[in-house]
Amino acid sequence: MQDRYPWLKKWTAEEHEQLMAMPEAGRRPDEIAGALKRSEAAIRARAWQHGIALRLVTQKRKP
């Protein structure tokens, strides 16, 4: 896949381990994205592909 999409950053085993541990520690997807220097969409996609449950984050309504 890296050959077809050279702009994609491959996941390392260490990043994957961090992705599995951070939600269990109560971290939100946006916090995980910042820590791993990836987009929130990339975090959500990887988590979904590997069955990792993320916290649901709802946006606050503006009054």
Backbone bond lengths (Angstrom), bond angles and torsions (degrees), N, CA, C in turn:
res aa  C-N    CA-C-N  psi(-1)  N-CA   C-N-CA  omega(-1)  CA-C   N-CA-C  phi
1 M - - - 1.443 - - 1.528 110.09 -
2 Q 1.317 116.83 -33.31 1.460 120.29 179.76 1.526 110.63 -62.37
3 D 1.337 118.19 -31.95 1.461 121.11 179.15 1.523 111.40 -68.24
4 R 1.314 116.56 -37.90 1.464 120.15 -179.51 1.518 112.43 -78.09
5 Y 1.334 116.67 -30.29 1.461 121.63 -177.13 1.536 109.06 -129.88
6 P 1.329 118.19 77.19 1.469 119.72 -174.16 1.528 113.93 -66.86
7 W 1.329 118.97 -16.02 1.459 120.82 -179.73 1.528 112.19 -81.87
8 L 1.337 117.10 -11.16 1.462 120.08 178.21 1.524 109.91 -76.10
9 K 1.296 115.98 138.02 1.454 122.04 178.11 1.525 108.26 -91.61
10 K 1.321 116.92 122.27 1.461 120.78 -179.48 1.521 110.26 -70.12
11 W 1.323 115.35 146.40 1.453 121.49 177.09 1.523 108.95 -82.89
12 T 1.324 116.54 132.38 1.456 120.47 174.57 1.526 108.54 -89.82
13 A 1.324 115.72 164.12 1.466 119.95 177.97 1.529 110.28 -62.77
14 E 1.328 116.47 -36.09 1.469 120.58 179.61 1.528 111.06 -65.75
15 E 1.338 117.14 -42.32 1.462 120.48 177.85 1.522 111.01 -63.54
16 H 1.325 115.98 -39.76 1.461 119.94 179.81 1.536 110.36 -64.36
17 E 1.330 116.29 -41.81 1.471 120.11 177.63 1.531 110.64 -62.06
18 Q 1.340 116.55 -41.04 1.462 120.14 178.02 1.524 110.34 -64.51
19 L 1.330 116.37 -40.16 1.462 120.33 179.17 1.522 110.72 -62.19
20 M 1.305 117.96 -36.69 1.460 120.34 179.05 1.526 111.64 -72.93
21 A 1.332 117.66 -33.10 1.461 121.17 -175.19 1.529 113.08 -82.85
22 M 1.312 117.69 -36.25 1.463 120.61 -173.46 1.530 114.52 -62.33
23 P 1.338 119.99 -43.99 1.472 118.44 178.09 1.530 112.20 -63.29
24 E 1.328 116.59 -34.67 1.460 119.91 178.28 1.521 111.35 -65.85
25 A 1.338 116.14 -26.99 1.460 121.12 178.65 1.530 111.78 -85.69
26 G 1.342 116.52 1.65 1.457 120.54 176.34 1.512 114.91 91.24
27 R 1.326 117.92 14.44 1.462 120.84 -179.18 1.526 110.06 -80.42
28 R 1.334 115.95 142.43 1.462 121.99 178.56 1.533 109.53 -82.39
29 P 1.338 117.42 157.83 1.469 120.54 179.84 1.527 113.61 -56.09
30 D 1.325 118.51 -37.56 1.461 119.80 179.40 1.528 111.63 -68.69
31 E 1.323 117.16 -33.58 1.464 120.72 176.30 1.525 110.80 -69.23
32 I 1.321 116.36 -40.41 1.459 121.00 178.54 1.524 109.71 -63.54
33 A 1.328 116.45 -42.86 1.463 121.37 179.70 1.529 110.54 -59.24
34 G 1.319 117.42 -43.64 1.454 120.76 178.63 1.514 112.59 -64.46
35 A 1.323 116.05 -41.72 1.464 120.70 -178.69 1.531 112.03 -67.05
36 L 1.330 116.21 -36.65 1.471 120.15 -178.20 1.524 113.22 -93.70
37 K 1.351 116.05 -0.79 1.467 122.11 -179.61 1.531 111.72 56.55
38 R 1.334 113.88 47.96 1.459 122.07 177.36 1.523 108.06 -134.04
39 S 1.326 116.22 165.75 1.462 119.30 178.44 1.527 109.33 -75.34
40 E 1.325 114.64 157.44 1.461 119.25 177.09 1.528 110.04 -63.13
41 A 1.331 116.64 -34.84 1.468 120.51 178.21 1.531 110.65 -62.82
42 A 1.334 116.96 -40.01 1.469 120.76 178.72 1.527 110.42 -65.08
43 I 1.320 116.35 -39.18 1.468 121.03 178.70 1.527 109.92 -64.56
44 R 1.325 115.98 -47.30 1.468 119.83 -179.13 1.534 111.43 -64.03
45 A 1.330 117.06 -40.23 1.466 120.61 -179.59 1.524 111.13 -65.36
46 R 1.319 116.93 -46.10 1.473 120.61 -179.77 1.528 110.11 -64.49
47 A 1.314 116.62 -42.14 1.460 119.98 179.17 1.527 110.55 -62.51
48 W 1.319 117.09 -43.08 1.461 120.48 179.56 1.523 111.07 -64.08
49 Q 1.331 117.37 -42.42 1.466 121.67 -178.99 1.524 111.97 -62.04
50 H 1.328 116.76 -30.67 1.458 120.63 -175.20 1.523 113.32 -110.32
51 G 1.339 116.56 11.16 1.461 120.51 174.64 1.517 114.28 69.16
52 I 1.335 117.11 31.01 1.454 121.59 179.72 1.528 107.97 -94.03
53 A 1.322 116.69 123.21 1.463 121.10 -178.24 1.522 109.70 -79.85
54 L 1.317 115.82 129.24 1.461 121.91 176.28 1.519 109.21 -108.41
55 R 1.331 116.23 154.88 1.458 120.54 175.85 1.514 109.05 -68.22
56 L 1.306 115.34 140.32 1.452 119.69 174.57 1.513 108.65 -77.70
57 V 1.303 115.73 130.92 1.458 120.53 -179.96 1.523 106.67 -119.41
58 T 1.303 115.48 117.65 1.464 119.52 177.47 1.516 108.79 -105.81
59 Q 1.305 115.08 145.47 1.455 119.71 178.49 1.521 109.19 -81.23
60 K 1.322 115.11 142.52 1.451 119.71 178.01 1.523 109.16 -74.14
61 R 1.306 114.65 140.42 1.461 119.32 177.60 1.514 109.51 -77.61
62 K 1.310 114.77 141.00 1.455 119.21 177.28 1.519 108.73 -84.37
63 P 1.325 117.28 133.82 1.472 119.63 -178.44 1.497 112.67 -69.96
